[in-house]
Amino acid sequence: MDELLSNWPVQRAAAGVTDPGKTRLVAGPADWQTPIASVSKLLVGLAALVAIEEGTLDLEQPAGPEGSTLRHLLAHASGLAFDQHRPLTRVGRTRIYSNAGIEQVAELLATQAGMPFATYLRDGVTGPLGMTRTELRGSPAHGIHSTVSDLLALGRELLRPALIHPATLREATTIQFPDLGGALPGIGSFDPNPWGLAFEIRGNKQPHWTGTHNSPATFGHFGGSGSFLWVDPEAGLACVALTDRDFGPWALQHWPALSDAVLAETA
């Protein structure tokens, strides 16, 4: 892993791999705190799942544009624009990747829990997982800062959940509104474009930011800050990488190679 990272066109990078019980590999500064951009959405999604199990939220409650539910918002199926709180199309017509939709999830959770979203995230998710260097510093959709060590703890939770029931995680990582196509920002358009509840699902997308040997069941997210976290339930592994260079064509060249090497090395 160290050799592969050394070939990335970045000034700084860190990566790690975990199974459900322990960290398997680490390269680079594991405690380097840096923006994780849209990988933040995984934490919003997990917080929403905790709130659903507590009865604070319900997947079928109205949320977002008229006719939309919390499920639509989490699955990018509400019709909301990318970065504006206005609909571009009717609910459930296409998968429009929306920061605004995830922000509305966080706002709804804060309102119904009676506390700031950052407090709920800390008390319900990052605190119990021991993610002591993970902080919300802006939009919940893309404003969290974290470390490889903390994100590996998140990866373990997503491999063997303790904060939520395994059935809840299975629902969240099952394709929602499976017929919907749409764009995966920075990569291309796919029809269909599989997505769960805040978790992107790999399916058969090609090209993709995960490895060519990741299973179609792989789920996770990448971030515009040059970050990613994937969980492959069939391999029983989660992989994290953080860099100081924004996502671009370089990432689609180097990230899949790292992921395939991880899968081969830890098989």
C-alpha positions in Angstrom: 0.0 0.0 0.0 2.8 2.4 0.8 4.4 2.0 -2.6 1.1 2.6 -4.4 0.4 5.8 -2.4 3.9 7.0 -3.1 3.0 7.0 -6.8 -0.1 9.1 -6.4 0.2 12.7 -7.7 -0.4 14.3 -4.3 1.6 15.9 -1.6 0.1 14.0 1.3 -2.0 10.8 1.5 -3.1 8.3 4.1 -5.0 5.1 3.7 -6.1 2.1 5.7 -8.0 -1.2 5.6 -10.0 -2.9 8.2 -12.0 -6.1 8.7 -15.0 -6.2 11.1 -12.7 -6.7 14.1 -9.4 -4.8 13.6 -7.3 -2.7 11.3 -5.4 -4.7 8.8 -3.2 -2.2 7.0 -2.3 1.5 7.3 -0.1 3.7 5.2 0.7 7.3 5.8 -0.4 9.5 8.8 -3.4 7.7 10.2 -4.3 10.6 12.5 -4.0 13.4 10.0 -7.3 15.4 10.2 -8.5 16.7 6.9 -11.7 17.5 5.0 -13.5 14.4 3.8 -16.0 16.3 1.6 -18.9 14.1 0.6 -17.8 11.1 2.6 -19.6 13.2 5.2 -22.8 11.9 3.8 -22.1 8.4 5.2 -22.1 9.9 8.7 -25.4 11.8 8.1 -26.9 8.6 6.8 -25.8 6.6 9.8 -27.1 9.3 12.2 -30.4 9.2 10.4 -30.5 5.4 10.8 -29.9 5.7 14.5 -32.7 8.3 14.7 -35.0 6.0 12.8 -34.4 3.2 15.2 -35.0 5.5 18.1 -38.3 6.7 16.6 -37.2 10.2 16.1 -37.4 9.9 12.3 -39.4 7.7 9.9 -38.4 6.8 6.4 -41.9 7.4 5.0 -42.5 10.8 6.7 -42.9 13.8 4.4 -39.6 15.6 3.9 -38.3 17.9 1.1 -40.4 18.9 -1.9 -44.1 18.1 -1.9 -44.6 14.3 -2.4 -41.1 13.5 -1.1 -40.2 11.5 1.9 -37.1 11.1 4.1 -36.4 7.9 2.0 -36.4 10.0 -1.2 -34.0 12.6 0.3 -31.5 9.9 1.5 -31.6 8.2 -1.9 -31.2 11.3 -3.9 -34.6 10.8 -5.4 -36.4 13.9 -4.2 -35.8 15.9 -7.3 -33.9 18.6 -5.4 -31.1 20.4 -7.2 -27.4 19.7 -6.5 -26.7 22.7 -4.3 -30.0 24.5 -4.1 -33.1 23.8 -2.0 -35.4 23.8 -5.1 -36.7 20.9 -7.1 -35.5 20.4 -10.7 -37.9 17.6 -11.5 -40.8 15.7 -9.9 -40.1 13.3 -7.0 -38.9 9.8 -7.9 -38.3 10.6 -11.6 -34.5 10.6 -11.7 -31.6 10.3 -9.3 -30.2 13.9 -8.9 -27.3 13.9 -6.5 -28.1 16.6 -4.0 -26.2 18.2 -1.2 -29.3 20.1 -0.5 -31.3 16.9 0.1 -28.8 15.6 2.6 -28.7 19.0 4.3 -32.5 18.8 4.7 -32.1 15.4 6.3 -29.8 16.9 8.9 -32.1 19.9 9.5 -35.1 17.5 9.9 -33.2 15.4 12.4 -32.1 18.4 14.4 -35.6 19.8 14.6 -37.2 16.5 15.6 -34.4 15.6 18.1 -34.5 19.1 19.6 -30.7 19.6 19.4 -28.2 20.8 16.8 -27.3 18.2 14.3 -23.6 18.3 15.3 -24.6 17.4 18.8 -26.7 14.5 17.7 -23.9 13.3 15.4 -21.4 13.4 18.3 -23.6 11.8 20.9 -25.2 9.2 18.6 -22.5 8.2 16.2 -18.9 9.6 16.5 -18.7 9.5 20.3 -19.9 5.9 20.6 -17.5 4.8 17.8 -14.6 6.5 19.4 -14.2 8.9 16.4 -12.5 11.6 18.6 -11.0 13.5 15.7 -14.1 13.8 13.5 -15.7 17.2 13.5 -18.5 19.0 11.6 -17.3 22.3 10.3 -19.9 23.4 7.9 -22.6 21.7 5.7 -23.4 18.2 7.0 -23.4 17.1 3.3 -19.7 17.9 2.8 -18.2 19.7 5.8 -16.9 17.1 8.1 -13.2 16.7 8.9 -11.8 13.3 9.9 -8.8 10.9 9.9 -8.1 7.5 8.5 -8.1 6.0 12.0 -11.6 7.4 12.7 -13.0 6.4 9.3 -11.7 2.9 9.8 -13.8 2.8 13.0 -16.8 3.8 10.8 -15.9 1.1 8.4 -16.0 -1.5 11.1 -19.4 -0.3 12.2 -20.6 -0.7 8.6 -19.2 -4.2 8.5 -20.5 -5.3 11.8 -23.0 -2.8 13.1 -23.4 -2.1 16.9 -25.2 1.2 16.8 -28.0 0.0 14.7 -29.6 -3.4 14.0 -28.0 -5.4 11.1 -31.4 -5.4 9.3 -31.4 -1.6 9.4 -28.0 -1.5 7.7 -29.2 -4.0 5.1 -32.1 -1.8 4.2 -29.8 1.2 4.0 -27.4 -0.6 1.6 -30.2 -2.1 -0.5 -30.9 -0.3 -3.8 -33.7 2.3 -3.3 -35.9 3.1 -6.3 -33.9 0.7 -8.4 -35.0 1.9 -11.8 -33.6 5.4 -11.4 -30.8 6.6 -13.6 -28.7 9.7 -13.1 -25.2 11.2 -12.9 -22.4 10.2 -10.5 -20.7 13.6 -10.2 -17.2 13.7 -11.7 -17.5 10.2 -13.2 -20.5 9.9 -15.6 -24.2 9.0 -16.0 -25.5 5.6 -15.3 -28.9 4.0 -16.0 -29.6 2.6 -13.6 -27.5 4.5 -11.0 -27.8 2.3 -7.8 -28.0 4.1 -4.5 -29.1 3.1 -1.0 -30.0 5.4 1.9 -27.1 7.9 1.7 -24.7 5.0 0.6 -23.7 4.8 -3.1 -23.9 1.2 -4.3 -21.3 0.1 -6.8 -23.5 -2.3 -8.8 -22.0 -2.7 -12.3 -20.9 0.9 -12.8 -17.9 1.3 -15.1 -15.8 3.4 -14.8 -15.9 3.6 -11.0 -13.8 4.9 -8.2 -13.7 1.5 -6.4 -11.7 -1.5 -7.8 -12.5 -3.7 -10.7 -12.6 -6.6 -8.3 -14.9 -5.0 -5.7 -18.2 -6.8 -5.6 -21.4 -5.2 -6.9 -22.6 -5.1 -3.3 -19.8 -2.7 -2.4 -21.1 0.6 -0.9 -19.6 3.8 0.3 -18.8 7.3 -1.0 -16.0 9.4 -2.4 -15.4 13.0 -1.7 -14.3 16.0 -3.8 -11.4 16.6 -1.4 -9.7 13.4 -2.7 -11.2 11.0 -0.2 -13.1 7.8 -0.2 -14.5 5.0 2.0 -15.8 1.8 0.6 -17.2 -1.3 2.3 -17.2 -4.6 0.5 -19.5 -6.9 2.5 -18.5 -9.9 0.3 -14.8 -9.4 1.0 -15.5 -8.4 4.7 -13.3 -5.4 4.3 -13.5 -1.6 4.4 -10.9 0.7 2.8 -10.3 4.4 3.4 -8.1 6.9 1.7 -7.5 10.7 2.3 -5.4 13.1 0.2 -4.7 16.8 -0.1 -5.6 16.9 -3.8 -9.2 17.4 -5.1 -10.8 14.5 -6.9 -10.2 14.4 -10.6 -9.0 12.0 -13.4 -5.9 11.2 -11.4 -8.2 9.5 -8.8 -10.0 7.3 -11.3 -6.5 6.2 -12.5 -5.0 5.4 -9.0 -7.9 4.6 -6.6 -9.1 1.4 -8.4 -5.6 0.0 -8.5 -5.2 0.5 -4.8 -8.6 -1.1 -4.1 -7.7 -4.1 -6.3 -4.4 -4.5 -4.5 -6.1 -4.3 -1.1 -8.5 -7.1 -2.1 -5.7 -9.2 -3.5 -3.4 -8.7 -0.5 -6.0 -9.3 2.2 -7.8 -12.2 0.5 
